[in-house]
Each structure stands twice: as C-alpha cells, then as structure tokens.
Amino acid sequence: MNILACFTLNAVTKPARQLKQLTLPLIGVGLLSLPLAGQAEEIAPTTLRLAHVVNTEDTYHIAAERFQQLISERTDGAVSVEIYPNASLGDERTLLEGMQIGTVDMGIITNGPVANFVDVFSVFELPFLFPSSEAAYTVLDGEIGQEILGKLQDVNLKGLAYAERGFRNITNSQHAINVPEDLQGLRLRVIENEVYVDTFRGLGANAVPMAWTEALTALQQGTIDGQENPVNAIHAFNLAETQDYLTMTRHIYAPATFIMSLPAWNGLQVELQPIVLDVAKQASAYAREQNAIMEAEQLSELREAGMEINETPDIEAFQTAVAPVYEKYGEQFGDYLPRIQEALNQ
C-alpha cells in the first residue's frame, strides 16, 4: 500500500473528533498556498511631482509633506513624491495648465485660481459666507463640496480633497483699519479672481489683482500698500517686514484644493487610485489641524515683530458694504448658494 493510501485509510478510521482535528490544519495549509481572494496587486514603483507656490513654512508644504509620508507608508515605499515649493514650477495658473496637459502631476492650489477654471468654485469665497472653519468643513466635505470638486474633471483635472488656506485678513503699511472707510484709496493686492476684485472695490480699496509671486516684490518695493491673506501666510512670508497693520476681518474663508492632473490620474495603477485619494484627504485634514494649532502662536510672533493687530474691527460694517457682491454673483452659481446657506442654517 502506498503512503497516500495508508494516510487516507488511517485518517478515515479515526473517530470523528480526531478527523476534524486532522482536516482543519490541512485546509489551513492549502489556503496558505493560494492567493487570498481580493488581494491587491503589488503597487508598481511610481513617482509623483507635487507642486505649490508658497514656502516650506506654509501649511501647503505641511500638507504636501504629510501626503509624501503617508503615500510612502501605504505603498511600502513604492510611491515616492517629489515636492516643488516656492513656485519653482510656475504660479498657480501655470500649475493648473500644466496639470491639464500632464506636465505636472499634482498641486495644492488656492481656491481663487481654481475658480478661474471652474467658476462655481468662487461660491465658497463669497465674503462672510462661512461663520467658522467647522461650518466650512461641513459644506466642503459634504455633498455640495464633493459635487463641486467633481466638476474639475470637466477641465481635465481631478479634484482629490479640500485642504485649507483659511480665513483671510487685511494687512497694510499705511494705517490701522477698523471700518470699510479706512480702506479708501489703499492699493491692495487681491487674488486674480473677480469675486475678490469686486469685494474690495466695494469696500473702497484700489484692488490690484496679481499673482502671489509678483505681490511679494510689489510689497517690498512699495508699489502696493497691502494685501489680504490668512494668518499662516502672513507669518510664513514674514509680511511684518513690509506691513505694519493687520486687521482680523476674516472676510473670506478660502479652501485650498489637492488637485491632480486627470491624465496622470488615469495613468495610475487602478489599485493605487483609492490610496492616493484617501491619503490626500488625510493630508488635508492634517493641514487644517495644524492651521488651528499654530494661529495663536503666529499672531503672537507677528506682534513681537512689530505688527499692530486689530482683532475687533467693525465686522457688521464690512458685511453691509459687501452686500452688492451677493446681488451680482448669487444667481451665477445656480442653486449652490441657497443650498450652502440652507446647510449652514441646519
């Protein structure tokens, strides 16, 4: 009798309890030799180029580094990310255009320039729309925000997640600002976006739309008097060197968007796509957390650097002054504005 026959005969002559004990380990050994159902394919080595226009102290860079770290961990090092800060691959419009044609893989882009490609993104930056960061997150991460994010595919881009630029505030080199009338005649740099331009012209400023890289030079040369940005950007770019006054108007909440080239996205291994999407969301959430943690310390350091900070301007006066912006743009966004307002009131 051969070995297999002996084994089979001995096995079947054992009591039932012993047979079960013998069979289960054999089944286990068999399973170990087979691929698990639904097991992911091995991720092929991939390099992604991720660009932004701010410096390495900014929360955009914090988000980029978090993405770089997490994607490496999730793929056991198969995916590496090369980060290009300081507008080294171009300003934000240039980055978006590069992503459209596939010469740039990814970017973290301020909402204003994104709205020049998909205009409905401007709805998020209507002045004084969001009362708090948490309210903004509810909309951005909910049905409305994700629906708008999906519209980037219409212009050959892939929206991944909303990171954060934050609530914007006014700085200038001339005098303290407490009411809209204090802005009269000030040459103020704003994002190249019509909502921003009309908002500040409505407030009485001489709104000058320009790219951020150009604005830094203009501030240093004194060809403009001021600008508006969140505290994190004001701190990261040492604007206390050229700006003496900061007014905490919190006039616009600005998202930043993790965006990928749609050609690059479509070229990713199918198994890698959900990982990239999930990691972008995690990195964005981390950047939001860091913004909240760092703001008080950043304000303190700006004061120490000599900035005069007005934390209690007449917000109601500013809100009244920008009412015409809603009259001009409200209908342009279809039902998105009333839907956002309804969500905020729930």
C-alpha positions in Angstrom: 0.0 0.0 0.0 1.4 3.4 -0.9 1.9 6.2 1.5 -1.2 8.2 0.3 -3.4 5.1 0.7 -2.1 4.5 4.2 -2.6 8.1 5.2 -6.2 8.1 3.9 -7.1 4.8 5.5 -5.7 5.8 8.8 -7.5 9.2 8.7 -10.9 7.8 8.0 -10.7 5.1 10.7 -10.1 7.7 13.4 -13.1 8.9 15.5 -15.0 11.9 14.1 -13.4 14.3 16.7 -9.9 13.3 15.6 -10.8 13.6 11.9 -11.9 17.2 12.4 -8.6 17.9 14.2 -6.7 16.5 11.3 -8.7 18.1 8.5 -8.6 21.7 9.7 -4.8 22.1 9.7 -4.7 20.5 6.2 -7.2 23.0 5.0 -5.2 25.8 6.5 -2.0 24.7 4.8 -3.9 24.6 1.5 -5.2 28.2 1.9 -1.7 29.5 2.7 -0.5 28.3 -0.7 -3.2 30.1 -2.6 -3.6 33.9 -3.2 -6.3 35.5 -1.0 -9.5 36.5 -2.7 -9.5 40.2 -3.4 -5.8 40.6 -2.5 -4.5 43.8 -4.0 -2.0 43.8 -6.9 1.5 44.8 -5.9 1.9 48.6 -6.4 4.5 49.3 -9.2 7.2 51.9 -8.5 5.7 55.4 -9.2 7.0 58.9 -8.8 4.6 61.9 -8.5 5.6 65.5 -8.8 3.6 67.7 -6.4 4.0 71.5 -6.7 2.8 74.6 -4.8 3.6 78.3 -4.8 4.4 79.0 -1.2 7.5 78.4 1.0 8.4 75.5 3.2 7.0 77.2 6.4 3.5 77.3 4.9 0.7 74.8 5.6 0.6 73.9 1.9 4.0 72.5 2.4 3.0 70.8 5.6 0.1 69.1 3.7 2.5 68.2 0.8 5.0 66.6 3.2 2.2 64.7 5.0 1.0 63.4 1.7 4.5 62.3 0.8 4.9 60.5 4.1 1.6 58.7 4.1 1.7 57.6 0.5 5.1 56.0 1.1 3.8 54.2 4.2 0.7 53.0 2.5 2.6 51.6 -0.5 5.6 50.2 1.3 7.8 52.8 -0.5 6.6 52.0 -4.0 5.2 55.5 -4.5 7.6 58.5 -4.0 6.6 62.1 -4.1 8.9 64.9 -5.3 7.7 68.3 -3.8 8.3 71.5 -5.6 7.6 74.6 -3.4 8.1 78.3 -3.9 6.5 78.4 -7.4 9.5 76.6 -8.7 7.3 75.0 -11.5 5.3 78.3 -12.0 2.5 80.3 -10.5 -0.9 78.7 -9.7 -2.4 79.3 -13.1 0.7 77.8 -14.7 0.5 74.7 -12.4 -3.2 74.2 -13.3 -2.4 74.4 -17.0 0.5 72.0 -16.6 -1.8 69.5 -14.9 -4.3 69.8 -17.7 -1.7 68.7 -20.2 0.1 66.3 -17.9 3.4 68.0 -17.4 2.7 68.5 -13.7 1.2 65.6 -11.7 -0.3 67.3 -8.7 -0.7 70.6 -6.9 -2.1 72.2 -3.8 -3.8 75.3 -5.3 -5.6 78.2 -3.7 -9.3 78.3 -4.4 -9.3 81.7 -6.3 -7.2 80.5 -9.2 -9.1 77.2 -9.3 -12.3 79.2 -9.8 -10.8 80.7 -13.0 -11.0 77.2 -14.5 -14.3 76.1 -12.9 -16.2 79.3 -11.9 -18.6 77.7 -9.4 -15.6 77.3 -7.0 -16.0 81.1 -6.4 -19.2 80.4 -4.4 -17.0 79.3 -1.5 -15.3 82.7 -1.4 -18.3 85.0 -1.2 -17.5 87.4 1.6 -18.6 86.4 5.1 -20.3 83.2 3.9 -18.9 80.9 6.5 -19.1 81.8 10.1 -16.4 79.3 11.2 -13.9 76.8 9.9 -16.1 74.0 11.2 -19.1 75.3 9.2 -16.9 75.4 6.1 -15.7 71.8 6.6 -19.3 70.7 6.8 -20.1 72.1 3.4 -16.8 71.2 1.7 -16.6 67.6 2.9 -20.3 67.1 2.4 -22.5 66.5 -0.7 -22.2 70.1 -2.0 -18.5 70.4 -1.8 -17.8 67.0 -3.2 -20.2 67.7 -6.1 -18.3 70.8 -7.0 -14.9 69.1 -6.6 -16.1 66.6 -9.2 -16.6 69.3 -11.8 -12.8 69.6 -12.2 -12.9 66.6 -14.4 -14.7 68.7 -17.0 -11.4 70.7 -17.4 -9.1 67.7 -17.4 -8.3 67.9 -13.7 -9.0 65.5 -10.8 -10.1 67.0 -7.5 -8.9 65.0 -4.6 -9.6 66.9 -1.4 -10.0 70.3 0.2 -7.1 71.4 2.3 -7.0 74.9 3.7 -5.8 78.4 3.1 -8.0 79.7 5.8 -9.8 82.9 6.8 -8.3 85.9 5.1 -7.4 89.1 6.8 -6.1 92.5 5.7 -2.6 93.9 6.1 -1.2 97.2 5.0 1.7 99.6 5.5 -0.2 102.9 5.9 -2.6 102.9 8.8 -4.9 100.9 11.1 -8.2 99.6 9.6 -11.4 99.3 11.6 -14.2 100.2 9.2 -14.5 100.0 5.4 -13.9 103.7 5.0 -10.3 103.1 6.2 -9.7 101.2 3.0 -10.4 104.2 0.8 -7.6 104.6 -1.7 -5.4 101.8 -0.4 -3.7 99.8 -3.2 -4.5 96.3 -2.1 -3.3 93.1 -3.8 -6.0 90.6 -4.3 -6.2 87.1 -5.9 -6.8 87.1 -9.6 -10.5 86.4 -9.2 -13.5 88.6 -10.0 -15.2 88.0 -6.7 -12.2 89.2 -4.8 -11.8 92.2 -7.0 -15.4 93.3 -6.7 -15.4 92.6 -2.9 -12.5 95.0 -2.3 -13.6 97.6 -4.8 -16.9 97.6 -3.0 -15.1 98.2 0.3 -13.4 101.2 -1.3 -9.9 99.8 -1.9 -8.0 100.1 -5.1 -8.0 96.3 -5.7 -5.0 95.2 -7.7 -5.2 91.5 -8.9 -1.9 89.8 -9.3 -0.1 86.5 -8.7 1.4 86.0 -5.3 4.9 85.8 -6.6 4.5 89.3 -8.1 2.8 90.6 -5.0 5.8 89.8 -2.7 8.0 92.0 -4.9 5.4 94.7 -5.1 5.1 94.8 -1.3 8.8 95.1 -0.9 9.1 97.9 -3.5 6.1 99.7 -2.0 4.2 99.8 -5.3 1.2 98.4 -3.4 0.1 99.2 0.1 -1.2 96.0 1.4 -2.7 92.6 0.7 -5.2 90.1 2.3 -4.3 86.5 3.4 -4.7 84.1 6.3 -2.5 84.4 9.3 -0.5 81.4 8.3 0.6 83.0 5.0 1.2 86.4 6.6 3.5 84.7 9.1 5.2 82.3 6.7 6.2 85.1 4.4 7.4 87.5 7.1 5.0 90.2 6.0 5.7 92.1 9.2 8.8 93.3 7.4 6.7 95.4 5.0 3.3 95.6 6.6 2.7 97.4 9.9 -1.0 96.7 10.4 -3.1 93.6 10.5 -6.9 93.6 10.7 -8.6 90.4 11.6 -11.6 90.8 9.3 -11.9 87.1 8.5 -13.7 88.3 5.4 -13.4 85.2 3.2 -12.8 81.6 4.0 -10.5 80.2 1.4 -10.1 76.5 0.8 -7.0 75.1 -0.9 -7.6 72.1 -3.2 -5.5 69.0 -3.7 -5.7 68.6 -7.4 -4.2 66.0 -9.8 -3.7 66.0 -13.5 -6.6 63.9 -14.9 -4.2 62.3 -17.5 -1.8 61.5 -14.6 -4.8 60.1 -12.5 -6.0 57.9 -15.4 -2.4 56.7 -15.8 -2.2 55.5 -12.2 -2.4 51.8 -11.5 -6.1 51.1 -10.6 -5.1 49.8 -7.2 -3.3 53.0 -6.4 -6.1 55.4 -7.2 -8.1 54.9 -4.0 -4.9 55.1 -1.9 -4.0 58.4 -3.5 -7.5 59.8 -2.9 -7.6 58.6 0.8 -4.1 59.9 1.5 -4.9 63.3 0.0 -7.9 63.6 2.4 -5.8 62.6 5.4 -3.1 65.1 4.5 -5.7 67.8 4.0 -7.3 67.1 7.4 -3.8 67.3 9.0 -3.1 70.7 7.4 -6.4 72.0 8.8 -5.5 70.8 12.3 -2.1 72.5 12.0 -3.6 75.8 10.9 -5.8 75.8 14.1 -3.0 74.9 16.4 -0.5 77.4 15.0 -2.6 80.6 14.6 -2.3 81.9 18.2 1.4 81.4 18.2 1.8 83.0 14.8 -0.2 86.1 15.9 2.0 86.4 19.0 5.1 86.3 16.8 3.7 88.9 14.4 3.1 91.2 17.4 6.6 90.7 18.6 7.8 91.6 15.1 6.1 95.0 15.4 2.7 94.4 13.7 -0.2 96.3 15.2 -3.1 93.8 15.2 -6.8 94.8 15.4 -8.8 91.7 16.4 -12.1 93.5 16.8 -12.9 95.5 13.6 -16.5 96.5 12.9 -17.5 93.3 11.1 -21.1 94.4 10.6 -20.0 97.4 8.7 -17.9 95.2 6.4 -20.7 92.8 5.9 -23.1 95.6 4.9 -20.6 97.1 2.5 -20.2 93.8 0.5 -23.9 93.0 0.2 -23.8 94.1 -3.5 -21.4 91.2 -4.2 -24.2 88.7 -3.4 -26.6 90.6 -5.6 -24.2 90.4 -8.5 -23.0 86.8 -8.2 -25.7 85.0 -6.3 -27.6 83.8 -9.4 -24.3 82.9 -11.3 -23.8 79.9 -9.0 -27.3 78.4 -9.7 -28.7 76.7 -6.7 -25.3 76.3 -4.9 -25.5 79.4 -2.8 -29.0 78.7 -1.4 -28.0 75.1 -0.8 -24.9 76.2 1.1 -26.9 78.7 3.1 -29.5 76.1 3.9 -26.8 73.6 5.0 -25.3 76.3 7.3 -28.6 77.0 8.9 -29.3 73.4 9.8 
